[in-house]
């Protein structure tokens, strides 16, 4: 593709030749090859301008940056907003793959990953391929790519979408974070269906307040466009969340569909007669005058909302009511979301969950309470270099909804984990509870929780979910809650067996 083909749609100042063939695009100088366009992005810890010489040495034909460099040996394009420019440029370079896909965007504080898995399951069960981009990975037709971000840079999105289109897949479910919306990572993408889950406190280190957080989320719905009989657009909104109703007023070019678990709300997708059990959740799903009993493997009221949103996306994608019901009953559970640590002969349960916000933690503990365990033993911490204001809230929720809590470390990053714990304890002290212990080393906290657990108890390891690492300083260290739990469950059973044998010998004659 020649640079001349981009110029009519690009807003930038050109210095150098415009008759240049563009053979590839990258914002990583190490990946640049001959004929590439290099985007000199500035991040939190680095400046892309430092790598321009490396990019040129590797064969870059065009450099895109925000300030002109004198004596640059290749063509330069100088732009005001490089992130927005990159989105427009890459959409053109990859020939607008989003326009050839049914693009389902999922945004909100919690539930995005579970919904993406449910949607994928529904489509696959209906013999329809569906790609997914989300927190755990990016995948289609057996191809799996590790996910560095919930929503990657626009270049990566368009590149992935092009591969999806070329493979023959026509549907994609994409988690859309508030960061992605604010930083133009999904700028210009032609979404067909936009799902809103909920909005609770998170990322206020980035957005400063809830109004800014909401405004970031609302971009996805304001930008639904070209809604007509041949190209219908849908906004699927949680009626039971006040921000869902607020969003409905901002949707200009799409059909609004509400989902709810409350009777007589006139929502489009409604769940009633909800029953939560150890092995899953059942409810009556009502849509367009039809009613069917649904039995999902997922536990908790929050997963009923996730199922309704997924159901709505499938219906709006043209899948029949009965087919969706059958598929959703067989939908897969997302890794690290109320995931049981599976070991035979265990008299108590250990579950891991990604809950790292106050609302998510409350939802998970509410779901566990419905199972009526003898005790709930919770292990949780809060991430460093992130929203500090949610820490005391989570601490208060943990001790009020658990029988015992181990306050520990969770990706401390460059913060002192002991100082993070102090923030959490502010909320705990407000509840006047003393049913907790600080064990900063997460491995030790998991060990103590497992050794404390007895028959009928449930141990919740919250915050990490599917993650198999801890971020300490700037280093990622391998760490898995599931692996740690299994290690100490086995050790506990071994010690119990030794004690049992010892007792038998003492009373033998």
Secondary structure, 3 states (H helix, E strand, C coil): CECHHHHCCCCCEEECCCCCECCEEECCHHHCCCCEEEECCECCCCEHHHHHHHHHHCCCCEEEECCCCCCCCCEEEECCCHHHHHHHHHHHHCCCHHHHCEEEEEECCCCHHHHHHHHHHHHHHCCCCCEEECCCEEEECCEEEECCCCCCCHHHHHHHHHHHHHCCCCEEEEECCHHHHHCCCCCCCCCCEEEECCCCCCCHHHHCCHHHHHHHHHHHHHCCCCCECCECCEEEEECCCHHHHHHHCCCCCCEEEEEECCCCCCCCEEEEEEEEECCEEEEEEEECCEEEEEEECCCCHHHHHHHHHHHHHHHHCCCCHHHHHHHHCCCCCCCCCCEECCCCCCCCEEEEECCCCHHHHHHHHHHHHHCCCCCEEEEECCCCCCCCHHHHHHHHHHHHHCCEEEECCCCCECCCHHHHHHHHHHHHHHCCCCCEEECCCHHHHHHHHHHHCCCCCEEEEECCCCCCEEEECCEEEECCHHHHHHHHHHHHHHHHHHHHHHHHHHCCC
